[in-house]
Amino acid sequence: MSDGANVLMMNWLFLSRRPSRGAALAITVLAVIAAISCQPLQPGSEVKPVPAPNFTLPDIDGRAVSLSDHKGKVVLIDFWATWCIPCRMEMPMLQALHNEFREKGFEVIGISVDENPSKVVPSFIKDVGLNYTNLLGNEEIARLYGPIEGIPTFVLIDREGKIRRRGTGGRPREAFEKWIMELLQETPKRPDV
């Protein structure tokens, strides 16, 4: 849990009227779940470029979407869940990055790791108002891109379809902007003729 969230919780607990024992217990349980489930801010790890595994998953409208549909683009895959507070906090920033860099060849693909995503994700995405691609994940995608040790987890893929960065936990917008711009400016290697 972030320092800001801790301060807000402590202010609510100690500066407002005394909460009931049940409310205090509920807040404690939620804080523990958030701390265990969602990862803190960590730097994005540059990785040895390896081909990103292709996949095909349904989007929130049931249409099949493959990573190969985005060939030649820089792609940010975001593994997230509806119950993950840091994931939800990061979504407006991901939407802004998508809007800013889409015309230059950049795409965001969100992949939900919710249990029973078809039941919770479509209405969540519509309520939040996201227009970047969001897919309903499964165990196979987690295996292909694993280990997914916490969420949010991101994977940044270059125009040649190679994984260049990955990380777990939220990131500042400036870090994503820097990495995206670097990859957009790279000239893809031409295959030997």
JOWO-V608938 format. One record per backbone hydrogen bond with DSSP energy under -1.0 kcal/mol. NH is the residue of the N-H (numbers start at 1). CO is the residue of the C=O. If there is no record, write none. Layout:
{{NH;CO} {NH;CO}}
This chain:
{{6;2} {7;3} {8;4} {9;5} {10;6} {11;7} {12;8} {13;9} {14;10} {15;11} {24;20} {25;21} {26;22} {27;23} {28;24} {29;25} {30;26} {31;27} {32;28} {33;29} {34;30} {35;31} {36;32} {37;33} {38;34} {39;151} {45;166} {47;164} {52;161} {57;65} {59;63} {62;59} {65;57} {67;55} {69;66} {70;67} {71;68} {73;70} {74;105} {75;157} {76;107} {77;155} {78;109} {79;153} {80;111} {84;81} {88;84} {89;85} {90;86} {94;90} {95;91} {96;92} {97;93} {98;94} {99;95} {100;96} {101;97} {102;98} {104;101} {105;102} {107;74} {109;76} {110;133} {111;78} {112;135} {113;80} {119;116} {121;117} {124;120} {125;121} {126;122} {127;123} {128;124} {129;125} {130;125} {135;110} {136;58} {137;112} {142;138} {143;139} {144;140} {145;141} {149;147} {151;37} {153;79} {154;167} {155;77} {156;165} {157;75} {158;162} {161;158} {163;50} {164;156} {165;156} {166;45} {167;154} {169;152} {176;172} {177;173} {178;174} {179;175} {180;176} {181;177} {182;178} {183;179} {184;180} {185;181}}
